[in-house]
Amino acid sequence: MDMVHTLGPQHEYETHRQYSVRDFLHIVRTTQPAAKIIACDLYYVPSRSSCYHEFLLVHTEELVFVIDRVPTNNGARVVSFNGGVARDTVTVVRAREHHEYWRSAGRDPVCKTMLRWQQPAPRLFDLAFIASVASTIFKHYNLYVRQCYFYARITLDAMARAFPSCLRQGNMSFSRGWFAMLGSYKPSQVQLLVDLHAVGCWQEVVPATETERHASHLVTLGILYALAMSISRSLGPEVNTTN
């Protein structure tokens, strides 16, 4: 099945298609698990004060993907201890100019950090898996510790650690004021995502029949989601992210 017609806009009048990260993982796994990533970049939408919103922009040979996090409650209660379950999505477009972030007048997003791979390049499935597990474990949105900055940065860092052959340019630091505390996370949290990815994706490189591989994925993903949910419940809506 062709990935463009499976994941991307199916008609000329469509500019994008959006999925939850978990739905996106299952679609990629069943249609194009071997599609390769060319680049994964951290972008921010500028405002007068500093960064207004951060997200990941991912390139394959055929499509562009925007991965980001927003609150499910339209911003209400995000300053409280529990801001609700975050809305983590993947938006698929044919080119970045088709996305609303680039279509807003005077607010072109700015690239902050770039990851580039040659060989071996990670698969779209790898990124979808890490983003989905991060969404499951760190699911509660909070303005201070579990916002768009945290989600985009921990996913990008986990990809860089899981596939260290990448060329990395730029940085992920905030240069001024109280913004410096946003997007912080523990090295152990990144390593948790990397370890779960290693467990969940190792079957991809083990020879097996298509039937065996499909069944193995179903079992492994189910077990890992149960594990991720268990970890999420034990963490709760954390506030402290210091080492």
Order of alpha helices (4+ residues) and beta strands (2+ residues): alpha-beta-alpha-beta-beta-beta-beta-alpha-beta-alpha-alpha-beta-alpha-alpha
